[in-house]
Every structure is written in C-alpha cells, then in structure tokens.
Amino acid sequence: MEWTDLFIDGSIVLNQESIQVNGSDASILIHYWGAQPYHYNNKPHQHSYFELCYIVNGEGEYIDDGHSFHITSGSLFLSRPFVKHQILSETGLEIIFVGFEIIKTKSTKKLIELFTNLEKTKKFIINNAGQSSVVKLWTSILVMACDFYLLFNDCFQGLCSSFYSSIVGLFNEQQIKYKKNKEIRIYSTLVYQAKLYIHDNLSQSLKMSDVADFIHISERHLSRIFQDELGQSFSNYIKRERMRKASILLSDTDLTLKEISEMSGFKTVHYFTTVFSAEMGMPPGEFKRKLNQQTL
C-alpha cells in the first residue's frame, strides 16, 4: 500500500464533522481520526478507550504493557483501554490511527459483550494486515471522506459500521469460540429474515404478529430470539430502526416532517416529534437545521 495525503485530508474532514457511527446493534463514539507521515517516538501513555494503528510504511517498535513488538509496513495493532503503550521509530513511520469506544447506552448486550472481550484480547497485533477487511475499509473511509457530500450518505455510515464490526471480528478471532450448533444457525437466519421484513415495511404498523407470521414462528419465539440474538426487545428494535430511517430522511431529503413521519411509521407528526425529541435530544426540525448548517 502506498501512502497518500488523502489519508490526512480525510482525517481532517472526519474530525471536523465529529462523525458518530450509528448502527442497529451498536453506536460508536469516535474520539479522533489521524494520519501522520513522519511519526517517530512518543512517551509511554494510556487511554480510556481503544486506539487502532496501522503502519503504511516504516519500521519501529511497539511497546504494550512492558512487552516489545517489532512493527513494520503492514502491521496493525490495537491499544486497549488503560493499557500503557508506546511507539518508537528511529527512521519514522507513515501511520494512520483512530481512537474509539462503544456507547453502551445505545448498543445491544451482544455488542457490549464483544467489546468487553476485546479489552481482554491477547491478539492485539497482526502483521501483514494490508489485505485485511479492516485496513481496506479504513483507507476507503479516509479517501471517501474527502468527498464531503458522502459523509451524510447512509452508505457511508454503513461503511463505517462495517469497519468497526471488522475490528471486533479480527481481534476477537481466536479469543471467542462461538457455538456452531444447529439452533443458533436457525436463530441467526430468522433474525436476518425478520430484520429484512422490518426494513421493508417501516412505514407500516409492524405488529409482532405480522413479522412472526411472515417467518412462520410464534410471537413468543420471535420475542425470545430478538432478546437472545440482539439483546433488546422487538419493540425497542422497531423504535431504533424508525429513528435511524427518520434521521437519514432528515439529512438526505427535503421531505416535509409529515412525509418523513409517515415513511418512518409514525401515525402523526406530533407523535413523531415527541419520540424523536426523546431519543435524539432535539426535535426533528432542529436536527435538520443543524445538519444544513454543517453543510453550508
């Protein structure tokens, strides 16, 4: 992989916009995006959050909790919360880095557990990671961010969500052993089918009985697998998906509040405004105005 100043430009844009990654299962708070073409030494330090680093070019040493590791082009390493670490290089490194943490109040039990396990992982440094999904998604995000209009596109949010999911998957790969039994595979398939049905019918009332009938299971069974697989109730998942769709429509379209409330599945503008304000901390009109101000 070759260094490009687009990594720097993309990091600057992302930091200015304070992009937060919101998915149906997890929300990620990003403290900073960074890119530095001449990184030498820093002092031993620690964070209260995760920091992921990738060496585009160069050679040096990464010290983690008193243990030294050789790093070179293609090295990917994860600093965990409250673990003292340091980067050293006599010749300088071309490096990209990002600091982040999960927002527990807006994430499912399953994702919180994955991030908790990530704090304890023994697999925190990977060499020859240039072809990994983590690095490919990461560099794509930095380059795409230079096209400012893409920041508020749902596809860009999806790309960021995939990036953070791939981090969890890569560094937990040998740490967590999931059960591969038949029941769990069936559960995952049913949840996927239910999610697709909900996504395609958000403008409708979406009763639990409708979704259960569609995937040919009982309401009780549907309720249980939502709790087991997603760590939240069926009704809470519906509410989050309605909020996500409404936020996208507010940022990407010029539709009226009435049109947006109907497309998001709310019966009245008043009810939509009440729920949106409670969830987002501001009414939808103010939310849209702030987005418009950012794009001026």
C-alpha positions as CSV (number, residue, x, y, z in Angstrom):
1,M,0.0,0.0,0.0
2,E,1.3,3.5,-0.9
3,W,0.9,6.5,1.3
4,T,-1.4,9.3,0.1
5,D,-2.1,12.7,1.6
6,L,-5.8,11.9,1.2
7,F,-5.4,9.9,4.4
8,I,-4.6,13.2,6.1
9,D,-7.3,15.2,4.3
10,G,-9.9,12.6,5.1
11,S,-8.9,12.5,8.8
12,I,-9.2,16.3,9.0
13,V,-12.7,16.3,7.4
14,L,-13.9,13.4,9.7
15,N,-12.6,15.2,12.8
16,Q,-14.3,18.4,11.9
17,E,-17.6,16.7,11.4
18,S,-17.3,14.5,14.6
19,I,-19.0,11.6,12.7
20,Q,-20.6,9.2,15.1
21,V,-21.3,5.6,13.8
22,N,-24.8,4.5,14.5
23,G,-25.9,1.0,13.6
24,S,-28.9,-1.1,14.6
25,D,-26.8,-3.0,17.1
26,A,-24.2,-0.6,18.2
27,S,-23.2,3.1,18.4
28,I,-19.5,4.0,18.3
29,L,-18.1,7.2,19.7
30,I,-15.1,8.3,17.6
31,H,-12.6,10.4,19.5
32,Y,-10.3,11.1,16.6
33,W,-9.1,10.0,13.2
34,G,-5.4,10.5,12.5
35,A,-2.8,10.2,9.7
36,Q,0.9,11.1,10.1
37,P,3.6,10.6,7.5
38,Y,6.5,11.3,9.9
39,H,5.8,9.6,13.3
40,Y,8.9,8.9,15.4
41,N,8.7,8.4,19.2
42,N,6.0,9.1,21.8
43,K,6.1,8.8,25.5
44,P,4.5,5.9,27.4
45,H,0.8,6.6,27.8
46,Q,-2.6,5.0,28.1
47,H,-6.2,5.9,27.1
48,S,-9.7,5.2,28.5
49,Y,-10.7,4.0,25.0
50,F,-9.4,1.8,22.1
51,E,-6.8,3.1,19.7
52,L,-6.1,1.2,16.4
53,C,-2.9,1.9,14.5
54,Y,-1.8,0.8,11.1
55,I,1.7,1.2,9.7
56,V,1.6,2.1,6.0
57,N,5.3,2.3,5.7
58,G,8.3,2.3,8.0
59,E,9.8,0.2,10.8
60,G,9.9,0.6,14.6
61,E,8.8,-0.9,17.9
62,Y,5.5,-1.1,19.7
63,I,5.7,-1.5,23.5
64,D,2.5,-2.8,25.1
65,D,2.2,-3.3,28.9
66,G,6.0,-3.6,29.1
67,H,6.4,-6.1,26.2
68,S,8.1,-5.1,23.0
69,F,7.0,-6.0,19.5
70,H,8.6,-5.3,16.1
71,I,6.4,-3.3,13.8
72,T,6.9,-2.7,10.1
73,S,4.9,-1.9,6.9
74,G,1.5,-3.8,7.2
75,S,1.5,-4.0,11.0
76,L,-1.9,-3.4,12.6
77,F,-2.2,-3.1,16.4
78,L,-4.9,-2.3,18.9
79,S,-4.2,-0.5,22.2
80,R,-6.8,-1.4,24.8
81,P,-8.2,0.9,27.4
82,F,-5.9,1.6,30.4
83,V,-3.0,-0.5,29.0
84,K,0.2,1.6,28.9
85,H,1.8,1.6,25.4
86,Q,4.4,3.4,23.3
87,I,5.5,3.7,19.7
88,L,9.2,4.1,18.9
89,S,11.0,4.6,15.5
90,E,14.4,5.9,14.6
91,T,13.6,6.3,10.9
92,G,10.0,7.4,11.1
93,L,6.6,5.8,10.3
94,E,3.8,6.5,7.9
95,I,0.9,5.7,10.2
96,I,-2.9,6.0,10.4
97,F,-4.8,5.7,13.7
98,V,-8.2,6.1,15.2
99,G,-9.5,6.3,18.8
100,F,-12.9,5.0,19.6
101,E,-15.3,3.4,22.2
102,I,-18.7,1.8,22.2
103,I,-21.7,3.8,23.6
104,K,-23.2,1.2,25.9
105,T,-26.5,3.0,26.4
106,K,-27.1,2.8,22.6
107,S,-25.8,-0.7,21.9
108,T,-27.1,-4.2,22.3
109,K,-26.0,-6.6,25.0
110,K,-24.3,-8.8,22.5
111,L,-22.1,-6.0,21.1
112,I,-21.2,-4.7,24.6
113,E,-20.0,-8.2,25.4
114,L,-17.9,-8.3,22.3
115,F,-16.2,-5.0,23.1
116,T,-15.7,-6.1,26.7
117,N,-13.9,-9.2,25.4
118,L,-11.9,-7.1,23.1
119,E,-10.5,-5.2,26.1
120,K,-9.0,-8.6,27.3
121,T,-7.9,-10.0,24.0
122,K,-4.4,-11.4,23.7
123,K,-4.4,-10.9,20.0
124,F,-3.7,-7.2,19.6
125,I,-1.0,-7.1,17.0
126,I,-1.3,-8.5,13.4
127,N,1.5,-8.4,10.8
128,N,0.9,-8.3,7.0
129,A,-2.6,-6.9,7.6
130,G,-2.7,-4.8,4.4
131,Q,-5.2,-7.1,2.7
132,S,-7.5,-7.4,5.7
133,S,-11.0,-6.1,5.6
134,V,-10.1,-3.7,8.5
135,V,-7.4,-1.9,6.5
136,K,-9.3,-1.9,3.2
137,L,-12.4,-0.4,4.8
138,W,-10.4,2.1,6.9
139,T,-8.5,3.5,3.9
140,S,-11.6,3.6,1.8
141,I,-13.3,5.7,4.6
142,L,-10.5,8.2,4.7
143,V,-10.4,8.6,0.9
144,M,-14.2,8.8,0.6
145,A,-14.4,11.5,3.4
146,C,-12.6,13.9,1.0
147,D,-15.9,13.9,-1.0
148,F,-17.7,15.9,1.7
149,Y,-21.2,15.1,0.5
150,L,-20.7,11.4,1.2
151,L,-20.5,12.0,4.9
152,F,-24.2,12.2,5.4
153,N,-25.0,9.4,3.0
154,D,-26.4,6.2,4.6
155,C,-23.9,4.1,2.6
156,F,-21.0,6.0,4.3
157,Q,-22.5,5.2,7.7
158,G,-22.8,1.6,6.6
159,L,-19.1,1.5,5.6
160,C,-18.1,2.9,9.0
161,S,-20.3,0.3,10.8
162,S,-18.6,-2.5,8.7
163,F,-15.2,-1.1,9.6
164,Y,-15.9,-1.3,13.4
165,S,-17.5,-4.7,13.0
166,S,-14.5,-6.0,11.2
167,I,-12.2,-4.8,14.0
168,V,-14.2,-6.7,16.6
169,G,-14.1,-9.8,14.3
170,L,-10.4,-9.6,13.5
171,F,-9.0,-9.1,17.0
172,N,-11.5,-11.5,18.7
173,E,-11.0,-14.2,16.0
174,Q,-9.0,-16.5,18.3
175,Q,-10.4,-15.2,21.6
176,I,-14.1,-16.1,21.4
177,K,-15.4,-19.5,20.4
178,Y,-19.0,-19.3,19.3
179,K,-21.2,-22.4,19.4
180,K,-21.8,-23.7,16.0
181,N,-24.9,-25.7,16.8
182,K,-28.0,-26.0,14.6
183,E,-30.2,-24.0,16.9
184,I,-28.0,-20.8,16.8
185,R,-27.7,-21.0,13.0
186,I,-31.5,-21.2,12.7
187,Y,-31.9,-18.3,15.1
188,S,-29.5,-16.1,13.1
189,T,-31.4,-16.9,9.9
190,L,-34.7,-16.0,11.5
191,V,-33.4,-12.7,12.9
192,Y,-32.0,-11.8,9.4
193,Q,-35.4,-12.5,7.8
194,A,-37.2,-10.5,10.5
195,K,-34.8,-7.6,10.0
196,L,-35.3,-7.5,6.3
197,Y,-39.1,-7.6,6.7
198,I,-39.0,-4.8,9.2
199,H,-36.7,-2.7,7.0
200,D,-39.0,-3.1,4.0
201,N,-42.2,-2.3,6.0
202,L,-41.1,0.5,8.4
203,S,-43.9,2.8,7.1
204,Q,-46.5,0.2,8.3
205,S,-47.7,-0.5,11.8
206,L,-45.4,-3.6,12.1
207,K,-47.1,-5.7,14.8
208,M,-45.1,-8.5,16.2
209,S,-47.8,-10.9,14.9
210,D,-47.2,-9.7,11.3
211,V,-43.4,-10.4,11.5
212,A,-43.9,-13.7,13.3
213,D,-46.4,-14.8,10.6
214,F,-44.0,-13.8,7.8
215,I,-41.2,-16.0,9.1
216,H,-43.6,-18.8,10.3
217,I,-42.9,-18.8,14.0
218,S,-44.8,-17.8,17.1
219,E,-44.8,-14.3,18.7
220,R,-43.2,-15.8,21.8
221,H,-40.5,-17.4,19.8
222,L,-39.8,-14.2,17.9
223,S,-39.6,-12.2,21.1
224,R,-37.1,-14.7,22.6
225,I,-34.8,-14.7,19.7
226,F,-34.7,-10.9,19.5
227,Q,-33.7,-10.8,23.1
228,D,-31.1,-13.6,22.7
229,E,-29.6,-12.5,19.4
230,L,-29.9,-8.7,19.6
231,G,-30.0,-8.1,23.3
232,Q,-33.1,-6.0,23.0
233,S,-36.9,-6.3,22.7
234,F,-38.8,-6.4,19.4
235,S,-40.4,-3.1,20.1
236,N,-37.1,-1.4,21.0
237,Y,-35.6,-2.6,17.8
238,I,-38.5,-1.2,15.8
239,K,-38.2,2.2,17.5
240,R,-34.5,2.4,16.8
241,E,-35.0,1.5,13.1
242,R,-37.7,4.1,12.8
243,M,-35.3,6.7,14.3
244,R,-32.5,5.7,12.0
245,K,-34.7,6.0,8.9
246,A,-36.1,9.3,10.1
247,S,-32.6,10.7,10.7
248,I,-31.5,9.6,7.2
249,L,-34.5,11.2,5.6
250,L,-34.0,14.4,7.5
251,S,-30.4,14.6,6.4
252,D,-30.7,13.4,2.8
253,T,-34.0,14.7,1.6
254,D,-36.2,17.8,1.5
255,L,-39.4,15.9,2.5
256,T,-41.8,17.5,5.0
257,L,-42.0,16.3,8.6
258,K,-45.4,14.9,7.8
259,E,-43.9,12.8,4.9
260,I,-41.0,11.7,7.0
261,S,-43.2,10.7,9.9
262,E,-45.4,8.6,7.6
263,M,-42.4,6.9,5.8
264,S,-40.9,6.1,9.2
265,G,-44.1,4.6,10.5
266,F,-45.4,7.2,12.9
267,K,-49.1,7.9,12.8
268,T,-48.9,11.7,13.4
269,V,-46.3,14.4,13.2
270,H,-46.9,15.2,16.9
271,Y,-46.1,11.6,18.0
272,F,-43.1,11.5,15.6
273,T,-41.7,14.8,17.1
274,T,-42.3,13.5,20.7
275,V,-40.4,10.2,20.2
276,F,-37.6,11.8,18.1
277,S,-37.0,14.5,20.7
278,A,-36.9,12.0,23.5
279,E,-34.4,9.8,21.6
280,M,-32.2,12.4,19.9
281,G,-32.3,15.2,22.4
282,M,-33.8,17.7,20.0
283,P,-36.9,18.0,17.8
284,P,-36.6,16.8,14.1
285,G,-36.8,20.4,12.8
286,E,-33.8,21.5,14.9
287,F,-31.9,18.3,13.9
288,K,-32.4,19.1,10.2
289,R,-31.4,22.8,10.7
290,K,-28.1,21.8,12.4
291,L,-27.3,19.4,9.5
292,N,-28.0,22.1,7.0
293,Q,-25.7,24.5,8.8
294,Q,-22.9,21.9,8.8
295,T,-23.1,21.6,5.0
296,L,-23.0,25.3,4.3
